[in-house]
Amino acid sequence: MAAINNSYLLGLFGVGTGSGGLPAAAPAPKPKTQPTAPWSLGDKEKPTQSDLLRSALSGRKLVNEDNAVLDVKGASSGDYRKIFALYQGLTMLEALATRASERGVGRLESEQLSRRFTSGMAEVKDFLTSAQFDGVRVVQGVSATQSQSTAAVARDNSKYLTGPIHDGALTDEVAAFQGDVRFGVTVKTMAGSRTVDIDLAEMGATPRTMDAVLQHINGKLEAAGVQTRIHRQMIEAEPRTVKAGDKTITLPAGPTRWGLTVSGTSVETISFTPAEARDSIQVVQGVGGKGGHEVLKFDPDGNPVAGSGESFWVEGRSGVSSLPDGVETVRASAAGPDGSMWIVADVSAGSSTQPIKGQADVVLMKLDSAGNVVVSRALGAASKASGYAIAVDADGRVAVAGSVVGALVPGEVGASATTADSFVTVFDADGREQWTQRRGARAEDEATAVSFGADGRIYVAGRARSAMPGALAVGGWDGYVQAFSESQVHSLAPITATATGAAQFGTAGDDNVQAMTVDGDNLYTAGIENGAFVLRHFRIGPTGAPELLGVRDLGSASGGEIAGLAVADGRLIVSGATRNGALNAGQIANAHAGGQDAFVATLSTDLAASGADRLTYYGGEGDDTAADVKVHEGKVWLTGISDRAIGAKMEDPSRGYLARLDVETGQVEWTQTWTAAEGQARPLALTVSSGGASVLDRLGLPQGEIDQSQSKALVDATAVRAGDRFYVQNPVTGRQTAVTIEAKDTLQSLARKIEMASGRHLKVTIKTDRDYLTGMDGDTRVTSGGVQRLSITSADGRAGAVLTPGEAGRDALAGLGLTPGFIGKTADDKMKTFGVDLSPLLNLSDADSSAKAKDQVQLAIKAMRDAYRALSPEASKPAITGQAPAYLQAQLANYQAALARLTG
């Protein structure tokens, strides 16, 4: 019988024999099912970093489907072409970011890389918006089963929480309650208003402990038929850290501290009025080296004591509060009624409930007399904005001015993505925006001063590098003044503003305006022109156009700046800081002490030199700054950094100062200096409030009405502006529907719009965050706060939908804190989803930003590789799992037995 070759038999079962038998048959090559991916090319075929960079900077499109090479045709050819095109564009973005992060890159090349990266990001966004995929879903953003807005709207809150006013046992007498403590609690209802007078002297010999005083106050309120009550709250002490040389030492938590809670009702509006009040001064300052900011309150004519847990207290200080995280600087502030203050802050990051749309924005904040932020309004710039000036009118309206890069008002024409323009925004007394105007020269310009005029117009001053609309350029940077008139068709119609007059002035060199004031039909500016302090006097014409009447040169600025300008008692008062000890500003009352000193000059309002002119210098032998100056009742208040060593670095220790001067005599009537965390105190702005200081400061209670119901309009509570929008793509029809923000939109109305735009594929609800625990009142938990946010999921049994950002300059998703991308159930979705999550804030402005941009682009590149693998036919085949049937197991056992016999 013929012998059977074992190799042949084993080959039938796919088993080789090794070297002793015939070689196993070579497997037939598998047919190619996917085109070769560009990342799978050989080293010789792959473009180098230099090739990618050269191509990116050539000006050609980064994302181009025509350049995608497919060596296999198939049903998904269109998808592969799009994925390869995106990969190509993303690798060039990566090359730009890599080069930007390298050492030795010059300024001009850095700017070129940054511009190309920004335009390339826009290409990727536009491509993703229009591209239609068949086998996979590729979206801009992320893929998630749920999306929740970080922007939130505050719920109505009938509780007001103070800071700590007492530490120690409840049986101890409270220092804040000692002495003459008298104030009124005014309660307003639908039936009218009534005032309940509180006088702790009525307690007689009863020790003024926390519980005894609150029992007395609440007894008076109850007797008057008032439902509002004041309770105590426990504030847990936290460990503190201090630095001793290079070491950081953690100190144990201090004693338990106690504050007050005003618990109102929805039918009562509460306000507090002191029996006696004095002027208060608030100073905004930067502290330490970590970017913190504080507001210090001073009561110079009172006798305040250090509050519970206060650090770095100095005589005359009656309180301190912190500004929210994300504040970069504060350049201007103004006093409001009831001891409140308005500030204009530059922020690089929004708060936990108010994200910003761009890289930096301007936020208008109102702080009550107790230092709590009660209003926060983001300008809503799409890219960058800076705030330089603020003014408050007699009717309570607030004007803010500064500069903006990129879009501001949705749909505006001429907004530059790279060049700064001036802007001015007017808000009503409650902080609701009334109108915004953006005016710009062809080159850079910025608004640095703003005032309300007696004629009802708003006046803006600043500097420009070319001609402002309606004016002629002089040369270099010029100063300018611009007037705006308001109009309203009827009382319910929106207010519109129109530019009505402009003047541009200066020298052939660089000039600016650093301060401005309006007195009747007289307008004054102060700035630096070709290196000298220069004052200008204008007469305001019938149309608002300023007519120049006089100019006065005060002499070389010597590296200094103007800090303030005001008219008081028929005199023009100008202030600032300089190294020039011989300014042309009249008789010197106090001489220059050395280094840079603050100065105050009082001059004739016609700018003519006279024997009544006075000049006062303030400072020490080192460098003193004048961060801000205010004139109040004929007295001048200054704040800044005090007597710093000449040549000191930014990180070196610094002390703040506050001083009151009599400019006629040069007398320093009141002064105080202080330090702050890490030895660094940097005063930035100040306000003087008539009647802003009182016994209420000791109790942590504000003057005036407590606002229990803030605006629910999204344009007030978030950074979005009317006209901003985003798109919702219906997964069935593929159609994109715009969701546009309107002035009256709330979370509720926006939720309905999103559901309708998605074709009911999305379910949008309003999620209410729980109140947070703030302390204990006896055995009762004290809570406060609570905000509402949007929560988006796919509707029951529906596929979900895609959220796409709006156009550059009017994207609402960023202002709402919603991430673009697919929202729906992905686990059981036949079509896999991949997100290209490139934040619109990515940029190459510095090394850290370039590194962050590179990391995000690399993640997007990985998403393209994952999408490619998902298109593989093998990826769609179900995996074989589980136990084989019995007949197959029996056959396999027979084959194995036969094989064992054949192989011996």
Helices and strands as residue ranges (DSSP letters): H 6-12, G 18-20, G 38-40, H 49-56, G 65-67, H 77-100, H 107-130, E 137-140, E 142-144, E 146-148, E 153-154, E 159-161, E 166-167, G 175-177, E 182-189, E 192-199, G 200-203, H 210-223, E 229-235, E 240-244, E 247-251, E 257-263, E 269-274, E 278-287, E 292-298, E 317-322, E 327-335, G 337-339, E 341-347, E 361-367, E 373-378, E 384-392, E 398-405, E 421-427, E 433-439, E 445-452, E 458-464, E 478-487, E 496-505, E 515-519, E 522-529, E 532-540, E 546-556, E 561-568, E 571-578, E 587-590, E 597-604, E 614-618, E 628-632, E 635-642, E 655-662, E 667-674, G 677-679, E 681-693, H 696-699, E 704-705, H 714-717, E 725-729, E 736-740, H 747-757, E 762-768, E 772-777, E 780-784, E 787-794, E 801-805, H 812-816, E 821-823, E 833-836, H 847-870, H 873-876, H 886-902
